[in-house]
Amino acid sequence: MPFHRYRPAHERVPPPEPVARDWPSARIERAPLWVPVDLRDGNQALAEPMRTERKRRLFDLQVALGFKEIEVAYPSASRTDFEFVRHLAGAVARGEVPDDVTVVVFTPARRDLIERTFAAIEGLPRVVVHLYAATAPVWRDVVLGKGRAEVRAMVEDAARLMAKLGGDRPGLRFQFSPEVFNLTEPDFVLELCGAVTELWDACPERPVTLNLPATVEVATPNVYADQIEYMHRNLDRRESVILSVHPHNDRGTGVACAELAVLAGAQRVEGCLFGNGERTGNVDLVTLALNLYTQGVDPMVDFSDIDAVRRTVEHCNRLPVHPRHPYGGDLVHTAFSGTHQDAISKGFAEHARRARELGATEADAPWDVPYLPVDPADLGRSYEAVIRVNSQSGKGGVAHLLRAHRGVDLPRELRTEFARAVQAATDDSGREADAESLWELFEAAYVTPGTAGELVRLASWRVDREASGEYRFVGALSVHERTGDYEGSGPGPVSAFTRALAAAGVDVAVLDFTEHATEPGAEARAAAYVKCRVGERVAWGVGIAPATVTAAVSAVLSAVNRAL
């Protein structure tokens, strides 16, 4: 490939040389101000841009999630965008928008388009007018055909007009973006930002937002962090500036760029839910917010029903969210690998144990489960899809699904044996085995032989406890089509039954036996697991019944039939 055609970012525009780097040792201890731009930047990346109905639905979702500043339109770009801003003005007048939500509108540095933008926002009590101009050398030379002085004059003229049109209007603030900031000379960005903060008379009571976009990602995230920290240290009127970033995802590192920018001093992040946007997209606010959540930091937005959020965004964008999307994808919490499943299953059990030990509910207990950085339940997900079984799966996943859906907790050796059968079945079919098909396979292999076996059958029977403390089993057994009444005695019901089988000519020795209730409560069914040597063969059997003795007898009978 002709890699020689491309220059690294530091050769195109030398990055600032910071005196010191504080961002590598910083920690994010609170969420920045998140500003979704789905309705503007995300919308202009759609093949079929949203009209008012879809825009309003997405706006209402963002309000419900807790976003306090929302970029809603580029009102001078189209009649649809202009009309949506007017629609929101009406919604505010009707009390349909909370008082603490501010809308943002977007305009280029052109006088006629700025005037159109101010016409759109009439009646909105809380609004940010966002001015942008391309400032990077390639854009100046190729797109605008202007030098640095001409670009500055253009920006200042636009800023003066905005100040004149805004006047002393309460609830109105201004924002400036030097587009392609990350490829613009740092001294020129400082010059432009200083000019607009002076023209707009930025003060702590009426701060100006300076938004520094990685419009096209061209360098590693540490370079962006250095650029942001340089601006953070050197901006005029820093206490009167909200330092904002707007990373795109051209290199696939938009999330890292945003996180490092916050470490470097950014207070505000623009992006889209699930990362929609031009080319490879805007930075993903869902991922950013939930990354903080997994570090014990309040993200200040509510993604506790992530599937509902995803469905709404997919409807409005008419684009699917990838099934492996961080946090929000259908398969993101799902493990197919056997080793992962085993670790997750053990992690769930340990989490439940720790919760009991702490006297807390599982929903409140500290979360520390292998392979799951977040509790799926915190995002409104059930545990149903966490472990799914296919040919890549192992005993842990199989055992987990049987335990979760049927209450059966297989002994370790039986887990391994049954997992081999499951793998053979999924290898043959090439498909996933869901909980129901797993149970059908297990029931046919281990449970049915104890209730409807072909070689040894048990009709009527009973177990009595003698005065001596021993148990006496009496029953009608059919062995290889020969039927008779047999009995046996032993220290327990199982040993009494095996002696009755011996009397019928079936030599059985119990090698392992466990049992448990399949669920809490007095009405729970019993599950029994028995490993038997029958003649020269060894087999497992399982019995499930309302009574423990019945389950145990069925388990032995299952092992006998499976061995024979």
ChimeraX attribute file (.defattr): number of C-alpha atoms within 10 A of each C-alpha:
attribute: neighborCount
match mode: 1-to-1
recipient: residues
	/A:1	4
	/A:2	5
	/A:3	6
	/A:4	6
	/A:5	6
	/A:6	8
	/A:7	9
	/A:8	9
	/A:9	16
	/A:10	13
	/A:11	8
	/A:12	14
	/A:13	15
	/A:14	12
	/A:15	19
	/A:16	17
	/A:17	10
	/A:18	12
	/A:19	8
	/A:20	9
	/A:21	14
	/A:22	14
	/A:23	18
	/A:24	12
	/A:25	8
	/A:26	13
	/A:27	12
	/A:28	14
	/A:29	12
	/A:30	13
	/A:31	19
	/A:32	17
	/A:33	18
	/A:34	24
	/A:35	24
	/A:36	27
	/A:37	26
	/A:38	30
	/A:39	26
	/A:40	24
	/A:41	23
	/A:42	22
	/A:43	25
	/A:44	17
	/A:45	17
	/A:46	15
	/A:47	10
	/A:48	11
	/A:49	19
	/A:50	21
	/A:51	15
	/A:52	16
	/A:53	11
	/A:54	17
	/A:55	22
	/A:56	19
	/A:57	14
	/A:58	22
	/A:59	22
	/A:60	13
	/A:61	16
	/A:62	21
	/A:63	17
	/A:64	13
	/A:65	16
	/A:66	16
	/A:67	20
	/A:68	20
	/A:69	22
	/A:70	24
	/A:71	24
	/A:72	26
	/A:73	29
	/A:74	27
	/A:75	26
	/A:76	22
	/A:77	16
	/A:78	10
	/A:79	10
	/A:80	17
	/A:81	25
	/A:82	20
	/A:83	16
	/A:84	22
	/A:85	26
	/A:86	19
	/A:87	15
	/A:88	22
	/A:89	20
	/A:90	15
	/A:91	14
	/A:92	18
	/A:93	13
	/A:94	9
	/A:95	9
	/A:96	12
	/A:97	17
	/A:98	11
	/A:99	11
	/A:100	11
	/A:101	17
	/A:102	21
	/A:103	22
	/A:104	26
	/A:105	27
	/A:106	23
	/A:107	24
	/A:108	21
	/A:109	22
	/A:110	16
	/A:111	16
	/A:112	11
	/A:113	18
	/A:114	24
	/A:115	15
	/A:116	15
	/A:117	25
	/A:118	17
	/A:119	16
	/A:120	24
	/A:121	23
	/A:122	12
	/A:123	15
	/A:124	20
	/A:125	17
	/A:126	19
	/A:127	22
	/A:128	22
	/A:129	23
	/A:130	24
	/A:131	24
	/A:132	19
	/A:133	22
	/A:134	21
	/A:135	28
	/A:136	20
	/A:137	20
	/A:138	15
	/A:139	17
	/A:140	18
	/A:141	13
	/A:142	9
	/A:143	10
	/A:144	15
	/A:145	12
	/A:146	16
	/A:147	12
	/A:148	15
	/A:149	10
	/A:150	13
	/A:151	19
	/A:152	21
	/A:153	13
	/A:154	16
	/A:155	26
	/A:156	17
	/A:157	17
	/A:158	24
	/A:159	25
	/A:160	14
	/A:161	17
	/A:162	23
	/A:163	17
	/A:164	11
	/A:165	14
	/A:166	15
	/A:167	10
	/A:168	9
	/A:169	11
	/A:170	11
	/A:171	12
	/A:172	18
	/A:173	21
	/A:174	24
	/A:175	24
	/A:176	26
	/A:177	24
	/A:178	25
	/A:179	23
	/A:180	22
	/A:181	25
	/A:182	27
	/A:183	26
	/A:184	22
	/A:185	17
	/A:186	18
	/A:187	12
	/A:188	17
	/A:189	22
	/A:190	16
	/A:191	13
	/A:192	20
	/A:193	27
	/A:194	18
	/A:195	18
	/A:196	23
	/A:197	25
	/A:198	14
	/A:199	15
	/A:200	19
	/A:201	14
	/A:202	22
	/A:203	15
	/A:204	12
	/A:205	7
	/A:206	16
	/A:207	20
	/A:208	27
	/A:209	25
	/A:210	25
	/A:211	26
	/A:212	28
	/A:213	22
	/A:214	26
	/A:215	21
	/A:216	20
	/A:217	23
	/A:218	18
	/A:219	18
	/A:220	14
	/A:221	21
	/A:222	16
	/A:223	19
	/A:224	28
	/A:225	26
	/A:226	23
	/A:227	21
	/A:228	28
	/A:229	24
	/A:230	22
	/A:231	23
	/A:232	17
	/A:233	13
	/A:234	13
	/A:235	19
	/A:236	18
	/A:237	17
	/A:238	19
	/A:239	13
	/A:240	18
	/A:241	23
	/A:242	20
	/A:243	23
	/A:244	28
	/A:245	29
	/A:246	25
	/A:247	30
	/A:248	31
	/A:249	25
	/A:250	19
	/A:251	13
	/A:252	13
	/A:253	16
	/A:254	26
	/A:255	22
	/A:256	19
	/A:257	26
	/A:258	29
	/A:259	20
	/A:260	25
	/A:261	30
	/A:262	25
	/A:263	21
	/A:264	28
	/A:265	21
	/A:266	25
	/A:267	19
	/A:268	21
	/A:269	28
	/A:270	27
	/A:271	30
	/A:272	26
	/A:273	22
	/A:274	27
	/A:275	23
	/A:276	26
	/A:277	24
	/A:278	18
	/A:279	11
	/A:280	16
	/A:281	21
	/A:282	31
	/A:283	32
	/A:284	24
	/A:285	23
	/A:286	24
	/A:287	18
	/A:288	23
	/A:289	20
	/A:290	22
	/A:291	19
	/A:292	18
	/A:293	17
	/A:294	14
	/A:295	13
	/A:296	11
	/A:297	15
	/A:298	15
	/A:299	22
	/A:300	18
	/A:301	20
	/A:302	18
	/A:303	21
	/A:304	15
	/A:305	15
	/A:306	18
	/A:307	17
	/A:308	14
	/A:309	20
	/A:310	20
	/A:311	14
	/A:312	15
	/A:313	23
	/A:314	14
	/A:315	13
	/A:316	22
	/A:317	24
	/A:318	15
	/A:319	12
	/A:320	13
	/A:321	18
	/A:322	13
	/A:323	12
	/A:324	13
	/A:325	15
	/A:326	18
	/A:327	22
	/A:328	25
	/A:329	18
	/A:330	17
	/A:331	18
	/A:332	17
	/A:333	21
	/A:334	20
	/A:335	23
	/A:336	19
	/A:337	18
	/A:338	22
	/A:339	16
	/A:340	20
	/A:341	27
	/A:342	21
	/A:343	16
	/A:344	22
	/A:345	24
	/A:346	16
	/A:347	18
	/A:348	17
	/A:349	13
	/A:350	14
	/A:351	19
	/A:352	17
	/A:353	13
	/A:354	17
	/A:355	18
	/A:356	13
	/A:357	10
	/A:358	12
	/A:359	11
	/A:360	13
	/A:361	12
	/A:362	16
	/A:363	13
	/A:364	9
	/A:365	16
	/A:366	14
	/A:367	18
	/A:368	14
	/A:369	18
	/A:370	15
	/A:371	14
	/A:372	17
	/A:373	15
	/A:374	18
	/A:375	18
	/A:376	18
	/A:377	12
	/A:378	13
	/A:379	17
	/A:380	14
	/A:381	18
	/A:382	11
	/A:383	13
	/A:384	12
	/A:385	16
	/A:386	20
	/A:387	26
	/A:388	23
	/A:389	28
	/A:390	24
	/A:391	22
	/A:392	15
	/A:393	26
	/A:394	24
	/A:395	24
	/A:396	24
	/A:397	28
	/A:398	30
	/A:399	25
	/A:400	25
	/A:401	25
	/A:402	18
	/A:403	17
	/A:404	15
	/A:405	12
	/A:406	14
	/A:407	20
	/A:408	23
	/A:409	22
	/A:410	22
	/A:411	15
	/A:412	11
	/A:413	12
	/A:414	20
	/A:415	18
	/A:416	17
	/A:417	12
	/A:418	21
	/A:419	24
	/A:420	16
	/A:421	14
	/A:422	24
	/A:423	21
	/A:424	14
	/A:425	18
	/A:426	18
	/A:427	14
	/A:428	10
	/A:429	12
	/A:430	12
	/A:431	12
	/A:432	18
	/A:433	21
	/A:434	15
	/A:435	20
	/A:436	13
	/A:437	12
	/A:438	20
	/A:439	17
	/A:440	11
	/A:441	16
	/A:442	18
	/A:443	15
	/A:444	10
	/A:445	18
	/A:446	22
	/A:447	26
	/A:448	20
	/A:449	26
	/A:450	28
	/A:451	20
	/A:452	15
	/A:453	17
	/A:454	15
	/A:455	16
	/A:456	25
	/A:457	22
	/A:458	20
	/A:459	12
	/A:460	9
	/A:461	14
	/A:462	14
	/A:463	20
	/A:464	14
	/A:465	15
	/A:466	10
	/A:467	7
	/A:468	7
	/A:469	11
	/A:470	15
	/A:471	20
	/A:472	23
	/A:473	24
	/A:474	18
	/A:475	19
	/A:476	18
	/A:477	22
	/A:478	18
	/A:479	17
	/A:480	10
	/A:481	11
	/A:482	11
	/A:483	15
	/A:484	13
	/A:485	16
	/A:486	19
	/A:487	22
	/A:488	20
	/A:489	22
	/A:490	18
	/A:491	13
	/A:492	16
	/A:493	22
	/A:494	25
	/A:495	22
	/A:496	23
	/A:497	29
	/A:498	25
	/A:499	22
	/A:500	26
	/A:501	23
	/A:502	16
	/A:503	14
	/A:504	20
	/A:505	10
	/A:506	17
	/A:507	17
	/A:508	24
	/A:509	17
	/A:510	18
	/A:511	12
	/A:512	12
	/A:513	18
	/A:514	14
	/A:515	21
	/A:516	17
	/A:517	21
	/A:518	21
	/A:519	14
	/A:520	9
	/A:521	8
	/A:522	7
	/A:523	11
	/A:524	15
	/A:525	18
	/A:526	22
	/A:527	28
	/A:528	28
	/A:529	29
	/A:530	26
	/A:531	23
	/A:532	25
	/A:533	18
	/A:534	19
	/A:535	13
	/A:536	9
	/A:537	13
	/A:538	18
	/A:539	21
	/A:540	27
	/A:541	29
	/A:542	32
	/A:543	29
	/A:544	28
	/A:545	19
	/A:546	14
	/A:547	14
	/A:548	18
	/A:549	20
	/A:550	19
	/A:551	24
	/A:552	28
	/A:553	26
	/A:554	29
	/A:555	32
	/A:556	31
	/A:557	33
	/A:558	32
	/A:559	30
	/A:560	31
	/A:561	23
	/A:562	22
	/A:563	17
	/A:564	16
